[in-house]
């Protein structure tokens, strides 16, 4: 179902947003062009008692509207898939030989299988700078349907062990480049020092990090999180009270980009803000803080706009705001019929209240589909559509595990 919503807002409103988003950036922009952003919008509040120390954040490009986060807790290998309404859709626990010690950041990037997105979970914290080695856990990103609730399970993860060339460092910023290279930015001892581990990383031997540079202009400010855009064109780093962005020219290394003066970006006060990530399309970004029931903030990018057609980004889940001052794309995951499927993805927007629906927002067992599924299972003739609709644990199969999850969904409804 395609929705194209382009809103025209008052000239004064966009002028005010543009002024706020660019205030104090003249000197940085004179040296390096900066994308402009609107001030942060609160789009939701995390609605889970299990998420109390959200320290990392990553936005899925394969599961629309899904943000991944985790706790900064010893022995907590859980990754939470939350909708942009703040509700947890799925919880996956990484299977690893020994528990995480101090997990601090999360990112998504390529891995050993071409065309597959991987979650990279950074067990890289070291408050006392005494760990002989740190770890990054890597697992294929599960597909999460926006309409599913209560999905949980475990997934095996590769363990990438890393050591610093100049002694232990406390770090909270993990970056994954579009080519699979890993970057870690130190928080203490040498705040802002940048280390690289090129792809492919070994999962059987210790990988020696390479010192490749230093964040320009951060001095003693401790970085607490970071992200690289999916196309590799920009890098964002945050601290508790600061967010900076670096644009990256084609052919530039991450180190070369970070060596240039940054563009300071809008930030809102958060209780203990450590997490930041880019929107999957473009250079808007999300932030969230540690603590219970924390708000999710989104900072839209402001673009030049001369016509409604130019402002349409083609994404059914964004509201496109256009004026002769600028164009911005705001995530929109409103759910008019309350079936947990946002209107922009809902193929059945008028589902009766309380009726179980599938990930497309349609009644789960309408049109004899359950009979079709059972017949196909018995005949071993599952087609792509049935697998996509009923593969609840995202393993590419429809089997007893999926049926158990479906039965639990029905019982919960």
Secondary structure, 3 states (H helix, E strand, C coil): CCCCEEEECCHHHHHHHHHHHHCCCHHHHHHCCCCEECCCEEEEECCCCCCCCEEEEEECCCCCCEEEEEECCCCCCEEEEEECCCCEEEEEEEECCCCCCCCCEEEEEECCCCCCEEEEEEECCCCCCCCCCEEEEEEECCCCCCCCCCEEEEEECEEEEEECCCCCCCEEEEEECCCCCEEEEECCCCCCEEEEECCCCCCCCCEECEEEEECCCCCCCCCCEEEECCCCCEEEEECCCCEEEEECCCCCCHHHHHCCCCEECCCCCCCCEEEEEECCCCCCEEEEECCCCCEEEEECEEECCCCHHHHCCCCCCEEEEECCCCEEEEECCCCCCCCCCCCCCCCCCCCCCCCCECCCCCECCHHHHHHHHHHHHHHCCCCHHHHHHHCCCCCCCCCHHHHHHHHHHHHHC
